[in-house]
């Protein structure tokens, strides 16, 4: 089944899926109830982290996902998402690291999915179906 052997199409699907899902996640965080940048900055400051770090949400959950979906500097965008997710694990989700959800899945399966997918893109690159192949 040679038509199923299409690495570039697989990379496109991976990039689009991660980019769009993470973009929706970031937009809902910034536009939803209480999810403004100042709210996020306040939460970070409560943890002793400078509020300016909240701009990383824009970069990691808005800009980098757009880059991934389009295929522009995909490896760099993937690294940004990896860093963003590691930061999220450390700051917001450390208490859930070994927890299960009520349905029995890992409590952090969405964050884990984002992290692993971004890491795969770092190693795979954008593929042929990208604005800027790398």
C-alpha positions in Angstrom: 0.0 0.0 0.0 2.4 2.6 -1.3 -0.2 5.4 -1.1 -0.1 5.2 2.7 3.7 5.9 2.7 3.6 9.7 2.7 5.8 11.2 5.4 5.1 14.7 4.3 1.4 14.3 4.6 1.8 12.8 8.1 3.9 15.8 9.1 1.3 18.2 7.7 -1.4 16.4 9.7 0.7 16.5 12.9 1.5 20.2 12.4 -2.1 21.2 11.7 -3.5 19.2 14.5 -1.1 20.5 17.1 -1.1 24.0 15.8 -4.9 24.4 15.7 -5.7 22.6 18.9 -3.0 24.5 20.8 -4.2 27.8 19.2 -7.8 27.2 20.4 -6.4 26.4 23.8 -4.4 29.6 23.9 -7.3 31.7 22.6 -9.7 30.3 25.1 -7.2 31.0 27.9 -6.8 34.6 26.8 -10.3 35.4 25.8 -12.4 33.3 28.2 -13.8 34.0 31.7 -11.0 35.6 33.7 -8.4 34.5 31.1 -6.9 37.8 30.4 -3.1 38.4 30.2 -3.3 40.4 33.5 -5.1 37.5 35.2 -2.3 35.2 34.1 0.4 37.7 35.1 -1.3 38.0 38.5 -1.2 34.2 39.0 2.5 34.1 38.1 3.3 36.9 40.5 1.5 35.0 43.3 4.1 32.3 42.6 7.0 34.7 42.7 7.4 34.8 38.9 7.6 38.2 37.2 4.2 39.0 35.5 6.0 39.8 32.2 6.5 36.1 31.8 2.7 35.9 30.9 3.6 37.2 27.5 5.1 33.7 27.0 1.4 32.5 26.7 1.1 34.7 23.6 4.3 33.3 22.1 3.8 29.6 23.1 0.0 29.3 22.7 -0.8 31.8 19.9 2.3 32.7 17.8 4.0 29.3 17.8 0.8 27.3 16.9 0.2 29.6 14.0 3.8 29.0 12.8 3.2 25.3 13.1 0.0 25.3 11.2 1.5 27.3 8.4 4.8 25.4 8.5 7.0 28.5 9.1 10.2 27.7 11.2 8.4 24.6 12.4 11.3 23.2 14.4 11.7 26.5 16.3 8.0 26.7 16.8 8.1 23.1 18.2 10.8 24.1 20.6 8.8 27.0 21.8 5.8 24.8 22.4 8.0 22.3 24.3 9.4 25.0 26.5 5.9 26.4 27.0 4.5 23.0 28.1 7.5 22.2 30.4 6.9 25.6 32.0 3.1 24.8 32.3 3.9 21.4 33.9 6.3 23.0 36.4 4.2 26.0 37.3 0.5 24.9 37.0 0.4 21.1 36.8 3.1 19.6 39.1 0.5 18.4 41.5 -1.3 16.5 38.8 1.8 14.8 37.4 0.9 11.4 38.7 -2.9 11.8 38.8 -5.7 10.2 36.9 -8.8 12.0 35.6 -12.3 10.9 36.7 -12.5 8.9 33.5 -9.3 7.0 34.3 -6.9 8.7 31.8 -3.9 10.7 32.8 -5.0 14.0 34.3 -2.4 15.8 32.0 -3.1 13.9 28.8 -3.8 17.1 26.8 -0.6 18.8 28.0 1.3 15.6 27.5 -0.1 15.3 24.0 0.9 18.9 23.2 4.4 18.3 24.6 5.0 15.0 22.8 3.6 16.3 19.5 5.8 19.4 19.6 8.8 17.3 20.4 8.1 15.1 17.4 7.9 18.2 15.1 11.3 19.3 16.5 12.8 16.0 15.2 10.7 15.6 12.1 10.6 19.1 10.7 7.8 20.6 8.7 7.8 18.4 5.6 7.2 19.4 2.1 3.7 20.8 2.6 4.8 23.9 4.4 5.2 27.6 3.7 8.8 27.2 4.6 10.1 23.6 4.5 12.8 22.8 7.0 
